[in-house]
Amino acid sequence: MGITINSEALNNAAIGLNVIGNNIANVNTSGFKQASFSELLKKASGGSTETAGITQAFTQGSISPSTNPLDMAISGNSLFRLNGGNGITYTRNGQFTVNSSNYIVNSFGDKLTGYSVDASTGKLDTNTLSDISIDTGKSSPSATTKIQLEVSLNRLKTANILPSTPAFDSGNSSTYDNSITTTAYDASGSARLIQSYFRQTDVSAWDMYTIDPTTATISNPFETAKIPFGTDGKILAGKTTYDIGGLKIDLANSSAAAGSFSLARSSQDGKTSSDMSSYKVNNDGKIEVIYADGTSAIRAQVVLAKFDNLQGLTASSNNQWTESSLSGKPRVGVAGSGGFGSIQGGSIEGSNVDLTTEMVKLIAAQRAFQSAAEVVKKQDETVQTINRIGG
């Protein structure tokens, strides 16, 4: 009986050493949570020890920047939701990459879950949880609908205004005062060069001839706008935007004054397709794809999970947990709302293990193990002595 009782103490001491050793081994593991082992004295006859169990401290680990934009750290009391070989699991380790099938995965191949973009609407489908897949292809092109030009026209005196004849001819520079070229895009993302020519017709009026060489016809190649200016050199109210060949030309902030012609600003709202260059994870878990031309698009949103009793989670492999009857069902939501933590993209959460504390606990646990082993040894010697006397 005595040997059995004290072997329980030896087993418990061994478990304690294993827990501490595991903590020390994972001091640099992202998102690892420090575990503690405790035992209770059994009050029933025999006075043996009884294992109380292993618990984990779900306290916040330190957050540090990472060079991987898809690394994520949770600030607050939430977990990432994964789908892998062990089914649905939960973790604090936010080290993720994109695999060959464009899924966001951890180093074990478990897929990060959340909301993906509905291909038919181009918007996040927040009604369906799925494995997050990121489109790594080119951005979608869009056709130019509006061109904004801010020009300074040289206001000539009446004597210097071009005569009405010969008529405007883009091939004859003596029939217009100035010209500019703007790049626009069609629906397929192909570039279109929009040429605009300015010809002063009065002290306070200009004609603007605009041509799209890719679509112009010989019979009617140009669209014409008549631009009136006030005595202050500004375009008259309500006359700043012109619909020319299906494009809106906005001349707001343009001016006319004695001096030289200049183009202060030129912009348009279309774009060609562009290669993906990087990712960005926002605090609400939305994953942005960044393209080489500087544009971006939301492609997915990471979800987080919360439990009423984190200690009730069942520890799984690979620094993960699964739900149990003790933990309760998970509540799933997005970062920064409803009490869920926030996400820091391009960052990792370190282990919350205090190495100094664990080393001190290791020394104490080693002494407990040695003491329990010595008791078992002495009891074994006593039993052998008794057996010899009895024999």
C-alpha positions as CSV (number, residue, x, y, z in Angstrom):
1,M,0.0,0.0,0.0
2,G,2.7,2.5,1.0
3,I,4.7,2.0,-2.2
4,T,1.5,2.6,-4.3
5,I,0.7,5.8,-2.4
6,N,4.1,7.3,-2.8
7,S,4.4,6.2,-6.4
8,E,1.3,8.4,-7.0
9,A,3.3,11.3,-5.6
10,L,6.2,10.3,-7.9
11,N,3.9,10.2,-10.9
12,N,2.5,13.7,-10.1
13,A,6.0,15.1,-9.7
14,A,6.8,13.7,-13.1
15,I,3.7,15.3,-14.6
16,G,4.7,18.6,-13.0
17,L,8.2,18.4,-14.5
18,N,6.8,17.6,-17.9
19,V,4.5,20.6,-17.8
20,I,7.3,23.0,-16.8
21,G,9.6,21.5,-19.4
22,N,6.9,22.0,-22.1
23,N,6.6,25.6,-21.0
24,I,10.3,26.2,-21.3
25,A,10.5,24.5,-24.6
26,N,7.7,26.8,-26.0
27,V,9.0,30.1,-24.6
28,N,9.6,31.3,-28.2
29,T,6.5,29.7,-29.7
30,S,4.1,32.3,-31.1
31,G,0.8,32.4,-29.2
32,F,1.7,29.7,-26.7
33,K,0.0,29.9,-23.3
34,Q,1.8,28.9,-20.1
35,A,0.4,25.8,-18.4
36,S,0.4,25.1,-14.7
37,F,0.0,21.7,-12.8
38,S,-1.4,21.4,-9.4
39,E,-2.3,18.5,-7.0
40,L,-4.5,18.2,-4.0
41,L,-4.2,16.2,-0.8
42,K,-6.7,13.4,-0.7
43,K,-8.6,13.6,2.6
44,A,-10.0,10.1,2.4
45,S,-8.2,7.2,4.1
46,G,-4.7,6.5,3.0
47,G,-3.7,10.2,2.7
48,S,-2.5,9.9,-0.9
49,T,-2.2,12.8,-3.3
50,E,-4.9,13.4,-5.9
51,T,-4.2,15.2,-9.3
52,A,-6.0,18.5,-9.6
53,G,-5.2,18.9,-13.3
54,I,-3.4,21.1,-15.8
55,T,-4.6,24.6,-16.5
56,Q,-3.4,27.3,-19.0
57,A,-3.1,31.0,-18.4
58,F,-4.8,32.8,-21.4
59,T,-3.1,36.1,-20.5
60,Q,-1.9,38.4,-23.3
61,G,1.5,37.7,-24.8
62,S,3.8,40.6,-26.0
63,I,3.1,41.7,-29.6
64,S,6.0,42.4,-31.9
65,P,6.2,43.4,-35.6
66,S,6.8,40.8,-38.3
67,T,8.1,41.0,-41.9
68,N,5.2,38.8,-43.1
69,P,2.1,40.9,-43.8
70,L,-0.2,37.9,-43.2
71,D,1.1,37.4,-39.7
72,M,-1.6,38.4,-37.2
73,A,-1.7,39.0,-33.5
74,I,-4.8,39.2,-31.4
75,S,-5.0,41.9,-28.7
76,G,-7.8,40.7,-26.4
77,N,-9.6,37.6,-25.3
78,S,-10.3,35.8,-28.6
79,L,-8.9,33.0,-30.8
80,F,-8.4,32.3,-34.5
81,R,-10.7,29.7,-36.0
82,L,-9.0,27.0,-38.1
83,N,-10.2,24.1,-40.3
84,G,-7.7,21.3,-40.6
85,G,-7.0,17.6,-40.1
86,N,-8.4,17.7,-36.6
87,G,-11.6,19.4,-37.7
88,I,-12.4,22.9,-36.4
89,T,-9.7,24.0,-33.9
90,Y,-8.7,27.3,-32.2
91,T,-5.4,29.0,-31.7
92,R,-3.6,32.2,-30.7
93,N,-0.7,31.5,-33.1
94,G,-1.3,33.9,-36.0
95,Q,1.6,33.0,-38.3
96,F,0.0,32.5,-41.7
97,T,1.0,32.2,-45.4
98,V,-0.8,31.6,-48.7
99,N,-0.4,28.0,-50.0
100,S,-0.3,26.9,-53.7
101,S,-4.1,26.7,-53.8
102,N,-4.4,30.4,-52.5
103,Y,-5.7,29.4,-49.1
104,I,-4.4,31.2,-46.0
105,V,-2.8,28.4,-43.9
106,N,-0.6,27.9,-40.9
107,S,2.6,25.9,-41.0
108,F,0.7,22.7,-40.5
109,G,-1.7,23.3,-43.4
110,D,-4.7,24.2,-41.3
111,K,-6.9,26.8,-43.1
112,L,-7.8,30.1,-41.5
113,T,-11.6,30.7,-41.7
114,G,-13.7,33.8,-42.1
115,Y,-15.8,35.6,-44.7
116,S,-14.9,35.6,-48.4
117,V,-15.9,37.8,-51.2
118,D,-19.0,36.7,-53.1
119,A,-18.0,36.5,-56.8
120,S,-21.4,37.6,-58.0
121,T,-21.6,40.8,-55.9
122,G,-17.9,41.6,-55.2
123,K,-18.8,42.1,-51.5
124,L,-18.0,40.1,-48.4
125,D,-20.5,37.3,-47.7
126,T,-20.9,37.7,-43.9
127,N,-23.6,35.0,-43.7
128,T,-21.3,32.1,-44.6
129,L,-18.2,30.9,-42.8
130,S,-15.6,29.4,-45.2
131,D,-11.9,28.7,-45.6
132,I,-10.3,32.0,-46.6
133,S,-8.9,31.9,-50.2
134,I,-7.2,34.9,-51.7
135,D,-7.2,35.8,-55.4
136,T,-3.6,36.5,-56.2
137,G,-4.3,37.4,-59.8
138,K,-4.4,40.9,-61.4
139,S,-6.8,43.6,-60.3
140,S,-9.9,44.1,-62.4
141,P,-9.7,47.0,-64.9
142,S,-12.3,49.7,-65.1
143,A,-13.2,52.1,-67.9
144,T,-12.6,55.8,-67.6
145,T,-15.8,57.8,-67.1
146,K,-14.4,61.2,-66.0
147,I,-11.3,63.2,-66.8
148,Q,-10.3,66.1,-64.6
149,L,-8.1,68.9,-66.1
150,E,-6.9,72.0,-64.4
151,V,-5.4,74.2,-67.1
152,S,-4.2,77.8,-67.2
153,L,-5.1,79.3,-70.6
154,N,-3.2,82.2,-72.0
155,R,-5.8,85.0,-72.5
156,L,-4.9,86.8,-75.7
157,K,-5.9,90.3,-76.6
158,T,-8.5,90.6,-79.4
159,A,-5.9,91.5,-82.0
160,N,-4.0,88.3,-81.3
161,I,-7.0,85.9,-81.4
162,L,-6.8,83.4,-84.3
163,P,-9.1,84.3,-87.2
164,S,-12.1,82.0,-87.8
165,T,-10.5,80.8,-90.9
166,P,-8.8,78.5,-91.6
167,A,-11.0,76.2,-89.5
168,F,-9.5,74.1,-86.7
169,D,-7.3,71.3,-88.0
170,S,-5.4,69.0,-85.5
171,G,-2.7,68.6,-88.2
172,N,-2.2,72.3,-88.5
173,S,-0.8,73.8,-85.3
174,S,-1.6,77.3,-86.5
175,T,-5.3,76.6,-86.1
176,Y,-5.2,76.1,-82.3
177,D,-3.5,77.7,-79.4
178,N,-2.5,74.8,-77.2
179,S,-3.0,71.0,-76.8
180,I,-2.7,68.3,-74.1
181,T,-2.9,64.5,-74.1
182,T,-4.5,62.5,-71.3
183,T,-4.3,58.7,-70.9
184,A,-7.7,57.0,-70.2
185,Y,-8.7,53.3,-70.2
186,D,-11.5,51.3,-71.8
187,A,-13.4,48.5,-70.1
188,S,-10.7,45.9,-70.9
189,G,-8.0,48.1,-69.4
190,S,-6.4,49.1,-72.7
191,A,-5.0,52.6,-72.7
192,R,-6.7,55.4,-74.8
193,L,-5.0,58.7,-75.6
194,I,-7.5,61.5,-75.3
195,Q,-6.2,64.6,-77.1
196,S,-7.7,68.0,-76.2
197,Y,-7.0,71.2,-78.3
198,F,-7.8,74.7,-77.1
199,R,-8.6,77.6,-79.4
200,Q,-9.5,81.1,-78.2
201,T,-12.5,82.5,-80.0
202,D,-13.1,85.7,-78.0
203,V,-11.6,87.6,-75.2
204,S,-13.5,85.4,-72.7
205,A,-14.3,82.2,-74.7
206,W,-12.5,79.1,-75.9
207,D,-13.4,76.1,-78.0
208,M,-12.1,72.8,-76.8
209,Y,-11.8,70.0,-79.4
210,T,-11.4,66.5,-78.0
211,I,-10.6,63.4,-79.9
212,D,-10.1,59.8,-79.0
213,P,-7.8,58.4,-81.7
214,T,-8.8,54.8,-81.0
215,T,-12.5,55.4,-81.7
216,A,-12.6,58.5,-83.9
217,T,-14.2,58.3,-87.4
218,I,-13.1,60.4,-90.4
219,S,-16.5,62.0,-90.8
220,N,-16.8,63.3,-87.3
221,P,-13.6,62.9,-85.5
222,F,-13.9,65.7,-82.9
223,E,-16.3,66.6,-80.1
224,T,-16.4,70.3,-79.4
225,A,-17.1,72.2,-76.2
226,K,-17.5,76.0,-75.9
227,I,-15.9,77.2,-72.6
228,P,-17.0,80.7,-71.3
229,F,-14.9,82.6,-68.8
230,G,-15.8,85.5,-66.6
231,T,-13.9,88.7,-66.2
232,D,-12.2,87.2,-63.1
233,G,-10.6,84.5,-65.3
234,K,-12.7,81.7,-63.9
235,I,-15.1,79.5,-65.9
236,L,-18.7,80.6,-65.5
237,A,-20.8,78.7,-63.0
238,G,-22.4,75.5,-64.3
239,K,-20.1,75.4,-67.3
240,T,-17.2,73.4,-65.8
241,T,-18.2,69.9,-66.9
242,Y,-18.7,68.7,-70.5
243,D,-19.9,65.4,-71.9
244,I,-17.7,64.6,-74.8
245,G,-17.9,61.3,-76.6
246,G,-19.2,59.5,-73.6
247,L,-16.6,61.0,-71.3
248,K,-17.1,63.7,-68.8
249,I,-14.4,66.4,-69.0
250,D,-14.2,68.4,-65.8
251,L,-12.4,71.7,-66.1
252,A,-13.1,73.0,-62.6
253,N,-10.4,75.3,-61.2
254,S,-9.2,76.0,-64.7
255,S,-8.5,79.7,-65.4
256,A,-7.7,82.2,-68.2
257,A,-5.3,85.1,-67.8
258,A,-2.5,86.8,-69.6
259,G,0.6,84.6,-69.5
260,S,1.7,81.2,-70.6
261,F,-0.4,78.0,-71.0
262,S,0.1,75.3,-68.4
263,L,-1.4,72.1,-67.2
264,A,-1.5,72.1,-63.3
265,R,-3.3,68.8,-62.8
266,S,-4.6,65.9,-64.8
267,S,-6.5,62.8,-63.5
268,Q,-9.0,60.2,-64.5
269,D,-11.0,57.5,-62.7
270,G,-10.3,54.5,-64.9
271,K,-7.5,51.9,-64.5
272,T,-5.8,49.1,-66.2
273,S,-5.3,45.7,-64.6
274,S,-2.3,45.5,-62.2
275,D,-0.2,42.7,-60.6
276,M,-0.7,42.0,-56.9
277,S,2.3,43.2,-54.8
278,S,1.4,42.6,-51.2
279,Y,-1.2,42.1,-48.5
280,K,-2.5,44.1,-45.6
281,V,-4.5,43.0,-42.6
282,N,-6.6,45.7,-41.0
283,N,-7.6,45.9,-37.3
284,D,-11.1,44.5,-38.1
285,G,-9.5,41.5,-39.8
286,K,-10.3,42.5,-43.3
287,I,-7.6,41.3,-45.7
288,E,-6.6,43.8,-48.4
289,V,-4.7,42.9,-51.5
290,I,-2.4,45.7,-52.6
291,Y,-1.6,46.0,-56.3
292,A,1.4,47.4,-58.0
293,D,-0.4,50.6,-59.2
294,G,-1.2,51.5,-55.5
295,T,-4.8,50.4,-55.6
296,S,-6.2,47.8,-53.3
297,A,-9.3,45.6,-52.7
298,I,-10.8,43.8,-49.8
299,R,-10.7,40.1,-50.5
300,A,-11.7,38.4,-47.1
301,Q,-12.3,39.0,-43.4
302,V,-10.9,36.9,-40.6
303,V,-13.3,35.8,-37.9
304,L,-12.5,35.3,-34.2
305,A,-14.0,33.0,-31.6
306,K,-14.8,33.4,-27.9
307,F,-15.7,30.9,-25.2
308,D,-17.4,31.4,-21.9
309,N,-14.8,29.1,-20.2
310,L,-11.4,29.0,-21.9
311,Q,-10.1,26.6,-19.2
312,G,-12.7,24.1,-20.5
313,L,-11.1,23.9,-23.9
314,T,-9.4,20.6,-24.8
315,A,-5.7,20.9,-25.6
316,S,-4.9,19.6,-29.1
317,S,-1.7,19.2,-31.0
318,N,0.2,22.1,-32.8
319,N,-0.6,24.7,-30.1
320,Q,-4.4,24.4,-30.7
321,W,-7.6,23.7,-28.8
322,T,-10.9,22.2,-29.5
323,E,-14.3,22.9,-27.9
324,S,-15.7,20.7,-25.2
325,S,-18.9,20.5,-23.0
326,L,-16.9,22.5,-20.4
327,S,-15.9,25.3,-22.7
328,G,-19.3,25.8,-24.1
329,K,-20.1,26.6,-27.7
330,P,-18.0,29.2,-29.5
331,R,-19.3,32.6,-30.3
332,V,-17.9,33.8,-33.7
333,G,-17.6,37.4,-34.7
334,V,-15.3,40.0,-36.3
335,A,-12.4,41.8,-34.6
336,G,-13.1,45.0,-32.8
337,S,-16.9,44.4,-32.3
338,G,-19.1,42.7,-29.8
339,G,-16.3,42.3,-27.2
340,F,-14.0,40.5,-29.6
341,G,-10.3,41.4,-29.6
342,S,-8.6,43.4,-32.3
343,I,-6.1,42.1,-34.9
344,Q,-2.7,43.6,-35.6
345,G,-1.6,42.7,-39.1
346,G,2.1,42.2,-39.8
347,S,2.7,41.2,-36.1
348,I,3.0,38.1,-33.9
349,E,2.0,37.5,-30.3
350,G,4.8,35.9,-28.3
351,S,4.5,33.2,-25.6
352,N,3.3,34.4,-22.2
353,V,5.8,32.1,-20.5
354,D,8.1,33.8,-18.0
355,L,11.3,31.9,-18.3
356,T,12.8,33.0,-15.0
357,T,9.6,31.9,-13.1
358,E,9.7,28.5,-14.9
359,M,13.3,27.9,-14.1
360,V,12.6,28.5,-10.4
361,K,9.6,26.2,-10.6
362,L,11.7,23.6,-12.3
363,I,14.2,23.5,-9.4
364,A,11.3,23.0,-6.9
365,A,9.7,20.3,-9.1
366,Q,13.1,18.5,-9.4
367,R,13.5,18.5,-5.7
368,A,9.9,17.1,-5.2
369,F,10.6,14.4,-7.7
370,Q,13.8,13.4,-6.1
371,S,12.2,13.4,-2.6
372,A,9.3,11.2,-3.9
373,A,11.8,8.8,-5.6
374,E,13.8,8.6,-2.4
375,V,10.7,7.7,-0.3
376,V,9.8,4.9,-2.8
377,K,13.4,3.6,-2.6
378,K,13.3,3.5,1.2
379,Q,9.9,1.8,1.3
380,D,11.2,-0.8,-1.2
381,E,14.2,-1.5,1.0
382,T,11.9,-1.8,4.0
383,V,9.6,-4.3,2.3
384,Q,12.7,-6.4,1.1
385,T,13.9,-6.5,4.7
386,I,10.5,-7.6,6.0
387,N,10.4,-10.3,3.4
388,R,13.8,-11.6,4.4
389,I,12.8,-11.7,8.1
390,G,9.6,-13.4,7.3
391,G,11.3,-15.9,5.1
